[in-house]
Amino acid sequence: MTRFDAPVTIVGAGIAGAACATVLRDAGVPFRLVERGRAVGGRMASPELHGRRVDIGAGYFTVRDPEFAALVSRWESAGLARPWTDTFGVLAPDSDPETSTGPTRWRTLGGLRSLVRSMLADVPVESVTVEGLPDGDVVLAMPDPQAARLTTVPEPVDYQPVLTVVVGFDELRLPFRDAAFVNDHPIVEFLADDGARRGDGAPVLVAHTTAEFARAHLGDPDTAADPVVTALVELLDTDRPSWTHVHRWSFGKPESSHDASFALIESDGRRTGFAGDQWCPNGAPRVESAWRSGTDLGRALLT
């Protein structure tokens, strides 16, 4: 018998699960990839709203890791990803707009989900809700609170909720370019001009709320639309939008991170792996750390 007489089950088709699946596929290791959502991508979600894709989870990605940079170069060559900007606005109540320069942020023409789809172009994804650990080796590529519903997570990381409120305007005038961090505001934490991000100039703004505001509206997220719109009108001195869309992220972003890029535990003849953006020993959790986590865990399974 070999270690892989039974397929490895990867639970979660976000970028961490996709990266792990890519490693196993390239090594010829049998696996099955399952996802309870209607589409791959996880928090790199890009649903179609009013006839166009909108990024409602992760707003962009950055590149530091040389191996991830090689993958991004292939995405760029394929026309999937482009450099966006290294400068975001900074807004605060009763203050003049400022700017902040950082690493180059990357955008996609078809939404961030398109990158995960490209990674899984030849990988079948089963639409399954997992209630318990399947037989054989298992990879849980998901936030720790979700993984904890299936098994014990080593030193789990807590997550903050986020509500994403997409607002469409007839005409959009903004006191910043591309995107802005919002400081000291009780409702809004980050804003992205999705028309600039997508490159089509659509008057669509994506607002991410603070965790405190999200917690107050998790039970009925649609009730968040009106207070967020009111906050945007006051903060941006703009007209009210023509439409809104609210998405709830119960586990929006990690409050901290693990000091390793993955965990792999063996018990009773089964190996259980944990991966995701929270497995990030260097820097803040991000899209790149999720890819690194899934990649490292896949390679650990091979050895």
Long-range contacts (C-beta under 8 A, 24 or more apart in sequence): 3-137, 4-29, 4-30, 4-137, 6-30, 6-135, 6-136, 6-137, 7-31, 7-32, 7-136, 8-32, 8-136, 8-137, 8-138, 8-139, 8-301, 9-34, 9-134, 9-136, 9-137, 9-138, 9-139, 10-34, 10-138, 10-139, 10-141, 11-35, 11-130, 11-134, 11-138, 11-139, 11-140, 11-141, 11-142, 11-150, 12-42, 12-139, 12-140, 12-141, 12-142, 12-276, 13-37, 13-40, 13-41, 13-42, 13-116, 13-120, 13-125, 13-141, 14-40, 14-41, 14-42, 14-43, 14-44, 14-116, 14-141, 14-142, 14-276, 14-290, 15-41, 15-42, 15-44, 15-115, 15-116, 15-119, 15-287, 15-290, 15-291, 15-294, 16-42, 16-141, 16-275, 16-276, 16-277, 16-279, 16-290, 16-291, 16-293, 16-294, 16-297, 17-42, 17-139, 17-141, 17-142, 17-275, 17-294, 18-116, 18-119, 18-120, 18-123, 18-294, 19-119, 19-275, 19-290, 19-291, 19-292, 19-293, 19-294, 19-295, 19-298, 20-139, 20-141, 20-273, 20-275, 20-294, 20-295, 20-297, 20-298, 20-301, 21-119, 21-120, 21-123, 21-294, 21-298, 22-119, 22-295, 22-298, 23-294, 23-295, 23-298, 23-299, 23-301, 23-302, 24-298, 24-301, 24-302, 25-122, 25-123, 27-302, 29-301, 29-302, 32-126, 33-120, 33-123, 33-124, 33-125, 33-126, 34-125, 34-126, 34-127, 34-128, 34-130, 35-125, 35-126, 35-127, 35-128, 36-127, 36-128, 36-129, 36-130, 38-127, 39-113, 40-113, 40-116, 40-117, 40-120, 40-125, 41-112, 41-113, 41-116, 41-117, 42-116, 42-142, 43-249, 43-252, 43-277, 44-112, 44-113, 44-115, 44-116, 44-287, 45-111, 45-112, 45-113, 45-247, 46-108, 46-110, 46-111, 46-112, 46-113, 46-114, 47-247, 49-166, 49-168, 49-204, 49-245, 50-168, 50-204, 50-243, 52-198, 52-200, 52-202, 52-204, 53-110, 53-111, 53-113, 53-114, 53-198, 54-111, 54-166, 54-194, 54-198, 54-204, 54-206, 54-245, 55-108, 55-111, 55-112, 55-192, 55-194, 55-197, 55-206, 56-164, 56-166, 56-206, 56-245, 56-247, 57-112, 57-164, 57-249, 58-112, 58-286, 58-287, 59-105, 59-179, 59-190, 59-192, 59-197, 59-206, 59-208, 60-84, 60-105, 60-106, 60-107, 60-112, 60-179, 60-192, 60-197, 61-105, 61-106, 61-112, 61-286, 61-287, 61-288, 62-103, 62-104, 62-105, 62-106, 62-286, 62-287, 62-288, 63-103, 63-104, 63-106, 63-288, 64-103, 64-283, 64-288, 65-288, 65-292, 67-292, 67-295, 68-288, 68-291, 68-292, 71-291, 72-106, 75-115, 75-118, 78-118, 79-109, 80-108, 80-109, 80-110, 80-114, 80-115, 80-118, 81-106, 81-107, 81-108, 81-109, 81-115, 82-106, 82-107, 82-108, 82-109, 82-199, 83-107, 84-178, 84-197, 85-177, 85-178, 85-179, 87-177, 87-178, 88-176, 88-178, 88-179, 88-180, 88-181, 89-175, 89-176, 89-177, 89-178, 89-179, 89-180, 89-181, 89-191, 90-180, 90-181, 90-183, 91-175, 91-176, 91-180, 91-181, 91-182, 91-183, 91-185, 91-191, 91-235, 92-182, 92-183, 92-184, 92-185, 93-184, 93-185, 93-235, 97-175, 97-176, 97-180, 99-176, 100-181, 105-179, 107-197, 107-198, 107-199, 109-198, 109-199, 111-198, 112-287, 133-270, 133-272, 135-270, 136-270, 137-270, 137-271, 137-272, 137-273, 137-301, 138-270, 138-271, 138-272, 138-273, 139-272, 139-273, 139-274, 139-275, 139-294, 139-297, 139-298, 139-301, 140-272, 140-273, 140-274, 140-275, 141-275, 141-276, 141-293, 141-294, 142-276, 143-251, 143-254, 143-276, 143-278, 144-254, 144-274, 144-276, 144-278, 145-251, 146-251, 147-274, 151-272, 153-274, 154-263, 154-265, 154-274, 155-258, 157-254, 157-255, 157-256, 157-257, 157-258, 157-278, 158-254, 158-255, 158-256, 159-250, 159-251, 159-252, 159-253, 159-254, 159-255, 159-278, 160-211, 160-214, 160-252, 160-253, 160-254, 160-255, 161-211, 161-214, 161-215, 161-218, 161-248, 161-249, 161-250, 161-251, 161-252, 162-189, 162-208, 162-209, 162-211, 162-214, 162-249, 162-252, 162-253, 163-208, 163-209, 163-213, 163-214, 163-217, 163-221, 163-224, 163-228, 163-246, 163-247, 163-248, 163-249, 164-206, 164-207, 164-208, 164-209, 164-246, 164-247, 164-249, 165-206, 165-207, 165-209, 165-224, 165-225, 165-228, 165-229, 165-244, 165-245, 165-246, 166-194, 166-204, 166-205, 166-206, 166-207, 166-244, 166-245, 166-246, 166-247, 167-204, 167-205, 167-206, 167-207, 167-228, 167-229, 167-232, 167-241, 167-243, 167-244, 168-202, 168-203, 168-204, 168-241, 168-242, 168-243, 168-244, 169-203, 169-204, 169-205, 169-238, 169-239, 169-241, 169-242, 170-203, 170-239, 170-242, 171-203, 171-239, 172-203, 172-204, 172-205, 172-238, 173-236, 173-238, 174-205, 174-236, 174-238, 175-236, 175-237, 182-235, 185-210, 185-231, 185-235, 186-210, 186-212, 186-213, 187-213, 187-227, 187-228, 187-231, 188-228, 188-231, 188-232, 188-235, 191-232, 205-232, 205-241, 207-232, 208-252, 211-252, 214-248, 214-249, 214-252, 218-248, 218-250, 221-246, 221-247, 221-248, 222-246, 253-285, 254-278, 254-280, 254-285, 257-281, 257-284, 257-285, 257-289, 261-289, 261-292, 261-293, 261-296, 261-297, 262-293, 262-294, 262-296, 262-297, 262-300, 264-297, 264-300, 264-301, 271-301, 273-297, 273-300, 273-301
